Amino acid sequence: MTDRRRLPVRLLQMLDMTVMVLAFALSTFFVVKEEQRVSLVQFLSMRTRVSNFGILILTLFIFHLVFRTFGLYRSRRLSRRRAELLDILSATTFCVACFVALGWFFSIRMMTIPFLVMFWLLGSIILCVARMTIRFVATRVRIHGRNLRHVLILGTNPRAVEFAHRISMRVEHGYRFLGFVDDNWPGLPDLAGTGFKVVSDYSGLAEYLRRNVVDEVSFYLPFGSFYRHYSEVANLCEQHGIIMRFNSDIFGSKNTRWRAEEFDGDHYVATYTLHSELRPYIIKRLLDITVATFALLLFAPVLLIAAICIKVTSPGPVFFLQERIGINKRRFKIYKFRTMVPNAEKLMSALEKDNEAGGPVFKMKNDPRVTRFGKTLRKSSIDELPQLFNVLKGDMSLVGPRPLPVRDYEGFNEDWQRRRFSVKPGITCLWQVNGRSGITFDQWMLLDLQYMDEWSLWLDLKILAKTVPAVIKGEGAA
């Protein structure tokens, strides 16, 4: 963090903690007044014990760590308003969860549901209003030519020109485009119609940096054929203390995300095809454990009745255990209620000619191996309920691409389809809520990749909400 940015961040941290103290005080006053009919004068005259003050300091310290973890103090110059609001709501929600833990540990009697709801509402609303006000003021300041960052772009190819258009159009971000750096090449005359200009060639860049205000240099040259230019300009930027910005598409990887990491004292740039932040996955795991535990308790009678009916209606075990392909090709045993005859897998080879599904998967609408009660279990999706134990074990998640048998995986012939195995498999996903067995194999794979590329906690919640009516209607069940 630069010295110029350190002071605004400190002020923002003080503002956030003041807001949380204010939300705490107002929530306490409203709840106490409602439940005990205490006047404002009586409330303000209450004595505070030293131990309570210590708990308050500890709470504020935890809140500060939560806000830092949720990225509320990183630069928001290029982030969208919606992303910042979601981070604030996630942070305040996590703060309430920490508050509950502190209330239980210190036996705080006032930690009631009305108080927690009031605290969350007040804290979230005030923080969101404060941050949006700051964003509005910063935008006005930048539009009037203050707090600008001066940017050079290395290269004049179409991607570089497109990036120049974007930063020039979005004046609220506060970027002033200085021009391009490039040598003469056959495509350079095309730049004349864009309204942009080349301000320096590579040999003159060192002198340009000495004579002009430059905050950032964005690299948009093909990496392989222009490695020497990359190296020379990177050294110049390092010597001048100028920020370097690289486009993640330098290797042509459209779905790749980048993140700087440190290992054993050395610095690396790691690439990810998924979200690289740990925080959302921790929340997803906590959601998996909470919902799976609650669902198992809720459906315990259904599980018991289904187990008894399976045992009574057909010989063989209650549960069907099968090896499936999990995250990054790890194998695990999936739990399901048995819906077929005991030797169903041995009979599959004789039924391959009747496979009704495209691609490597096997599907038969009227599979002769399915028992009479098994059809009911499949139609109602009750046979999937034991997979909640896989969720608790960590082999699966509530939401994610369906885990496939080893037989199906070995039939894959396109590597782009295998990217679906880079995430933890789930009980339900976009495939389940968009037709299930009624869609083709390629559509299924594209839906899985769409889920991975667009993943968020909110998307998981929407899929879970849509799964319930899909299961009730039995859409696409086979």
N, C-alpha and C positions, 0 to 999 in steps of 0.2 A: 504494500500500500504506500503510495507516494505521500510526502508531507502535505501537499496541497489538498489531498483527499482526506487525510487523517482527521482534521478538525471537523469537517461536516459530518463524518461518521460518528465521532464522539458526541456531537450535538444531537444527532439522530438517536443514538443509544440512550442519551439522557431523556429525550422526548418520549421514547417508547416506555422506559421504566416509569416516568411520570404518569403516562397514560394508564399503565397497569395499576399503579397505586390509586389513581383516581377511580378507575373501574372497581377496584376492591372496596374503596371507601363508600362509593355510591351504592354498590350492591349490598354491603353490610347495612348501611343506613336504611335502604328501602325494605330489606327483609326483616330487620329488627323492628322497624316502625310498623310493618304489616302484622307481625306476629305478636309483638309485645306492646305496641302502641306507645313507643318512646318518642318524645318530641325532639326537634333538632337541637335545642339547647341541652337537653339531657344526654343526647348522643355525643355531642362535642365535649361534654364535661366528663365523659367516662375516662377512667385511668387505664393506662396501658402498662402491663408488666414488662420487665426487662426480657423475660423469656419470649413473650409475644413479639417484641421488637427483633429479637434474634431470629425467630422463625420468619418474620417478614423479610429480613436481609437475605436469609437463605433462599427464600422463595424468589426474590428478585434476581438473585444470582443464577438460579435455575432457569428463570424466564430469559435472562440474557443469553445463556448457553443455547436455549431452544431457538431463539431468534437468529443467532449466528448460524446454527445448524441448518435452519430453513432458508438461509441465504438472504435474509432481510437487509444485510449491510453490504452486499456486493453491489457493484455498479449496475444501475437499472437504466442506463442511457439507451440501450438497444432493446430492452425487454418490453413486452407488451403489457398494457394495463391489466388485462385479464390475468396474466401469469403472476403479476405482483399481488393482485387481490387474492388469488388462490393460495399463494404462499403465506399471506397474512392469516387467512382463515385456517389453514393447516397448522400454523404456528400457535394460534390462540387455542385451537382445539387440543393440541398436544399439551399446552400449558394447563388447561383444565384437567387433563388426565394426570399431570404431575401434581396439581392441587389436590386431587382426590387421594393420591398416594400419600402426600404430606398430611392431609387431614386424618387419614387412617393411622399413620405412624405416630402422630402427635396427639391423637384423640381430640381433634378440634370439633366441638359440638355444632358450630354454625355451618359446617360443610354439608348443607342440605341441597336437594335438587333445585329448589327455587333460587338459592344463592348462586349455585354453579351456572344455571341458565342465565341469570341476570348478569353475572360476571362475564360470561362468554359473549353475550350480546353487546354489552357496553364496551368491553375491550375491543371486540372485532369492529364494531361500528366506528368508534373513535379513532382507532388505528387506521382503518381504511380511509376515513375522511381526511385524516392528517396526511397520509401518504399521497392521496390523490391531490390534495391542495399543494403539497410540495412539488409533485409532478407538474401540475398546472403552472405554478410560478416558474419552475425551471424551464418549461417550454416557452413561456412568454419571454423570459430572459434570453434564451437562445435565438428565438425569432428576431429579436432586436439586436442580434450580433454580439452578444456576450456569452462567456463560458463556452466557446467554440473549440473544437479539436480539428487541427489542420491535417489533411490526409493526402498522401501521394499514393498512386497506384502503379505498381510495377507490371508493365505489359499493356498491350493495346488490342488484345484479342476480344472476341465478342463477349466472353464472360466478364472481362475487365470493364468493358464499356457498359454492360448491363449493371454491374455493381456501382459504377459511377452514377448512372441514372438514378439508382435507388437511393443512394445517400444524398444526392442533390435534390431529389423530390421530397424527402422526409426531413424538412428543416427543423422539426421539433426535436430530432435527435442531437442537433448541435454539431454536425460535421460540416466543415468547409472543405470542399474538394479543390485541391491546388492544381492538379493536372496529372498527366501520365509521364512515366519514365520509360523510354524505349529507344532502340536504334532503328534506323531505316529498314523497312522490310516491305514486301509486295502488298501487304494488306493495309499499310499505314494510310494511303490516300482515302480509304473508306472512312477514316476518322473525321474528315473535313465536314461531313454532313451532320455530325452529332452535336456540334457546338462546343466540344471539348478540345483541348490542345495538349501537345507534348511539351513539357517545360524543361526537359533535360534528357540527354542520352546517358548511357551508362558511364562513359568516361568523364562526363561533367557532373555526375551526381554528387560526388564528394564536395565540390565547390558549392553546389546548390544547397546542400544541407548546412554548410557553414554560413550562408548568407540569408537563409530564410527560416521562418517559423514552421517546423514540421513536428507534429506530435505522433503520427502513426504512418507506417508504410504497409500497404496491403499488397501481397504477392499474388499475381495472377498469370504467371508464366508456366508453360509445361515444365514439369520438374526434371524429367530425364534429359531433354535437349538443352536446357538452360541452367544446368546445375552450377556452372562456374559463376553465372550472374547471381544466382541465389546466394552462393557462398560469399561473394564480394559485397553484395548489398547487406547481407546479414551482419557481416563484420563491421561495416560502416554504421549500421543502426545500433549495434552494441556499443561502439565507441562514442556515439552521440547520445546514448540513453534513450533511443526512440523505440516506441512500441512496434513490434512486427505482428502483422495479422495474416494468417495463411488460410486459404480456402480449403475445406476438407475434401474437395473433389479433385485434388492434384493427381490422384491415382485413378480417377474415374469411378470412385466408389460412391455411388449415389446415396446409399443407406448408412454410411459410416459416420459415427460421431467421434470426436477427438477429445482427449483429456490429458493434461500434463500430470505426470506422476514422478515420484522419487523412489529409488531403490538403492539401498546401500551407499548413499551419498551421491549417486549419479541420477541425472534427470532424463526422463523418457517421455515420449508422446505415445499414448496408448489409444487404440481405436476400438470402438464398440458399435455394434449394430442395434443395440438396445439402449435404454436410458442407463447412464453410468452412475447416477447418484444412488447412494445406498439407502437414504432415508425413505423414499417411496416403497422400496422392497421390504424394509423393516415393518412399515405400516401394513403392507399387503400380507406379510406373514402373520402379524398380530390379528388381522382381520380373519385370516384363514383359521387360526386356532380358535378364536372366539366363536365364529359362526359354526364351525364344525362341531365344537363341543356342545353348543346350544342345540344344534340340529340332532345330534345323537341322543341327547336327553329327551328332546321333543318327540322324536320318532322311535324311541325305544320300544313302545308297544307294537308298532308296525314291524320293526325288525324281528321281534320275538314271534309274532304271528306268522310272518313270512317264512321264518326258519322252520317253524312247526309244520306249516303247509307243504314246504319243499320235502321235508323228511317223510311226511305221510303220503304224498302223492307220487313219489318216484324214489327208487332205490339210489343210494349214492350219498356223497357228502352234501352238506348245506351250502358251503361256499365253493366258488370256483376261483382258483388261484392260477394266474397266467403271467408269464414273463412278458413285460412290456418295455418299450424304449422310452427312457426319461430324458432329463436335461443333458445335453451334450453327449447323447448316446449311452448314458448310464442305464443299466438294466435294473428292474425292480419287479417284485411280485405285486400284481394288482388284485384287490379283493372285490369280488362280485358275488351276488347270490347266484347259485347255479340254476340256469334256465334250460339246460340241455341234458341229454342223456350222458352218463358218466364217461363214455368213450367217444365223445363228440369230436375231439381233435384228431383221433385216429381215422374217423370216417370222412374227414374233410377232403382228402385226396380223391375220393370217389365222387365228390360233388363239385369239383373244380370246373367241370364242363358246364355246370348250371349257374355259374357265377353271374349275377345280374348287374354288378357294379363295374364301372370303368376303372382303369388304373390298377394298382397292385392290391387293393383291398378286396375282401370277400363279403358279399351281401346276397342273401336270398330272402325274398319276401315270405315265402312259405317253406322255410328250412325244416326238413323232416326231423332233424335232430332236436328241435325245440319241444319241450314237454308241454302238456296242456296248461298247467299252472305257470310254466315259464312264459307263455304268451301273455298272460295277465301281468306278470312282473315286468316284462319288457314294455308293454303298452303303457303302463303307469310309471315306468322308469324306477320302480322300487328296487330293481336288481342293481342299480347304481349306488344305492345308499351306503353299502359297506366301504365304498371308496372314501368316505369321510375319515376312515381310519388311516388311509394312505395320506390324506391331507394332514392329519395330526402327526404322522411320522415324518412328514416333510418330503415324501416322494412326489406328491402332487400338490396342486393349489386348487382353490375353488374354481377359479377362472383361468383358462389356458388351453392351448391346442390339445385335442384328445390324444392320450397315449396309445400308440399303435403296437400291435403284436410284432414279434420279430419277423414272422413270415411276411407281413405287409411291408415292413421297412426294407427288407432285402429285395423287394420288387420295385423300389424307387429307381428311376433312371435319369432323373434331372437333379443336379446339385442345388439349384435354387429352391427346390421343394424341401431340401434337408435343413434349411435355415429355421424351419419351424421347431426343430429339435434343440435349438439354442436357448429355449426358455423352459421353465418347469411346466409339465403338462397339467391339464386341469379337468375337472368334472364337466364343466360347461364352457362354451366359447361362442363366437359368432356363428359357427356352423350349427350349433344346437338351436339357436334362436332364428335361423334363416333357412329352415327347411329340413335340416338333418339329412336323412337318407334320400330325400327328394332332390338333392343337388348333385352335380357331377363331381368327380374326384378333383379335377383342376379348379373348379369353383371353390371347393372345400379348402384346397391348399392356398388359394388366393385370399380367402377369408382369414385363414390363420396368419398369413403374412400381414394382412391389413390390420389385424388385432395387434400384432407385434409393433408395427410402425406407428400406430396411433395410440399405443397403450398409455393409460393413466388410471389412477385409482377411481376416478369418476366413471371411466368406461367400464371397469370391473363391476361397479355398483349397478350401472345400467343393464349390463348383461345378466347379472343375477336377478334383477327385477323382471327382465323379459323372460327368463328361464321358467319362472313359476307358471305363467299362463301357457307357455309352450308345452310344459309337462302335463298340465291339466287337460289340454286339448289333445295331447298325444300326437302332435304334429311331427310327421316324418319318422316316428318310432318304428324300429324294425326288430 
